[in-house]
């Protein structure tokens, strides 16, 4: 039996231990009883970003976007589709740079959309510009 993985709840942001071999089963949060994986991107902000990026053993793919950005809106359905296919190996999240300007500045986001992949609290890859779902998934998996 392998070591349990820490998975952060997308609803209450509590850290949960999940046996690695049971990750595909999804599981529920020990605190709020919600499903740990919904197949949908999680909205993150300054208050909960670090726990998802740094505490979880699941790599985190973040879409830094803004509501006024045409390419961001065009990529949103592809990002949502990728969430359905990449979970539970990856957690997908969105950060609204209009509402979270300090978070965007902290990561030096200069153009949107920008995708950033985090593992163990560190950024391991970055890609600027809109992508369609298949390209996005290939890009993420190439940095596994």
C-alpha positions as CSV (number, residue, x, y, z in Angstrom):
1,X,0.0,0.0,0.0
2,X,1.4,3.4,-1.0
3,X,1.5,6.6,1.1
4,X,-1.7,8.6,1.2
5,X,-1.9,11.8,-0.8
6,X,-3.0,15.1,0.5
7,X,-6.0,16.4,-1.5
8,X,-7.4,19.9,-0.7
9,X,-11.2,20.1,-0.8
10,X,-12.4,22.5,-3.5
11,X,-15.3,23.6,-1.3
12,X,-14.0,24.2,2.3
13,X,-10.3,24.0,1.4
14,X,-9.6,21.4,4.2
15,X,-6.7,19.1,3.6
16,X,-7.7,15.4,3.3
17,X,-5.6,12.2,3.2
18,X,-6.6,9.9,0.3
19,X,-4.9,6.6,-0.3
20,X,-3.1,6.9,-3.7
21,X,-4.8,3.7,-5.0
22,X,-8.2,5.2,-4.2
23,X,-7.7,8.6,-5.8
24,X,-9.7,7.6,-8.9
25,X,-12.7,6.8,-6.6
26,X,-12.9,10.6,-5.9
27,X,-13.7,10.5,-2.2
28,X,-15.4,13.0,0.0
29,X,-14.1,15.7,2.3
30,X,-13.7,14.7,6.0
31,X,-14.7,18.1,7.1
32,X,-17.6,19.3,4.8
33,X,-18.5,15.9,3.2
34,X,-18.5,17.3,-0.3
35,X,-16.9,15.5,-3.2
36,X,-13.2,16.1,-3.5
37,X,-13.4,16.0,-7.3
38,X,-16.2,17.6,-9.3
39,X,-14.7,17.7,-12.8
40,X,-14.9,21.5,-12.7
41,X,-12.3,24.2,-12.2
42,X,-12.0,25.7,-8.7
43,X,-12.2,29.4,-8.2
44,X,-9.1,30.5,-6.2
45,X,-8.1,33.8,-4.6
46,X,-5.5,35.1,-2.2
47,X,-7.3,33.5,0.7
48,X,-7.1,29.9,-0.6
49,X,-4.5,29.9,-3.3
50,X,-1.5,28.8,-1.2
51,X,-3.3,25.9,0.4
52,X,-4.2,24.5,-3.0
53,X,-0.8,25.2,-4.6
54,X,1.4,24.3,-1.7
55,X,-0.4,21.8,0.5
56,X,-1.9,19.4,-2.0
57,X,0.0,16.5,-3.5
58,X,-2.0,16.9,-6.7
59,X,-0.4,19.2,-9.3
60,X,-2.4,22.4,-9.7
61,X,-3.1,23.9,-13.2
62,X,-4.1,27.6,-12.9
63,X,-5.8,29.7,-15.6
64,X,-5.1,33.3,-14.8
65,X,-7.9,35.2,-16.7
66,X,-10.2,38.2,-16.7
67,X,-13.9,38.6,-17.6
68,X,-13.2,41.3,-20.2
69,X,-10.6,39.1,-22.0
70,X,-12.0,37.6,-25.3
71,X,-9.4,34.9,-25.6
72,X,-10.0,34.0,-21.9
73,X,-13.7,33.6,-22.5
74,X,-13.1,31.6,-25.6
75,X,-10.7,29.2,-23.8
76,X,-13.1,28.7,-20.8
77,X,-15.0,25.8,-22.3
78,X,-11.8,24.0,-23.2
79,X,-10.4,24.5,-19.7
80,X,-13.7,23.1,-18.2
81,X,-13.5,20.1,-20.6
82,X,-9.8,19.6,-19.5
83,X,-10.9,19.6,-15.8
84,X,-13.3,16.7,-16.5
85,X,-10.5,14.7,-18.2
86,X,-7.5,15.6,-16.1
87,X,-9.0,15.1,-12.6
88,X,-8.0,13.4,-10.3
89,X,-4.4,13.5,-11.5
90,X,-4.5,17.3,-11.6
91,X,-6.6,20.0,-9.9
92,X,-7.7,22.8,-12.3
93,X,-8.3,26.3,-11.0
94,X,-9.1,29.7,-12.2
95,X,-7.9,33.0,-10.8
96,X,-9.7,36.2,-11.9
97,X,-6.9,38.7,-12.3
98,X,-9.3,41.6,-12.0
99,X,-10.4,40.6,-8.6
100,X,-7.1,39.1,-7.5
101,X,-4.6,41.8,-8.7
102,X,-2.1,41.1,-5.9
103,X,-2.1,37.4,-6.7
104,X,-1.5,38.2,-10.4
105,X,1.3,40.6,-9.5
106,X,2.9,38.0,-7.2
107,X,3.2,35.6,-10.1
108,X,4.2,38.2,-12.6
109,X,1.2,37.7,-14.9
110,X,1.8,40.0,-17.8
111,X,-0.7,38.7,-20.3
112,X,-3.9,36.7,-20.1
113,X,-4.9,34.0,-20.4
114,X,-1.8,32.5,-18.8
115,X,-1.7,28.9,-17.6
116,X,0.7,28.0,-14.8
117,X,1.3,24.5,-13.5
118,X,2.3,24.2,-9.8
119,X,3.7,21.2,-8.0
120,X,4.5,21.2,-4.3
121,X,4.0,25.0,-4.1
122,X,6.4,25.7,-6.9
123,X,5.6,26.8,-10.4
124,X,7.0,24.2,-12.8
125,X,5.6,25.4,-16.2
126,X,3.9,28.4,-17.8
127,X,2.1,29.1,-21.1
128,X,0.6,32.3,-22.2
129,X,-2.3,32.4,-24.7
130,X,-5.5,30.5,-25.3
131,X,-5.4,26.8,-26.0
132,X,-7.9,24.3,-27.1
133,X,-8.6,21.3,-24.9
134,X,-6.5,18.7,-26.6
135,X,-3.4,21.0,-26.8
136,X,-3.9,22.1,-23.2
137,X,-4.0,18.5,-22.0
138,X,-0.9,17.5,-24.0
139,X,0.9,20.6,-22.6
140,X,0.0,19.7,-19.0
141,X,1.0,16.0,-19.4
142,X,4.3,17.0,-21.0
143,X,5.3,18.6,-17.7
144,X,4.2,15.7,-15.5
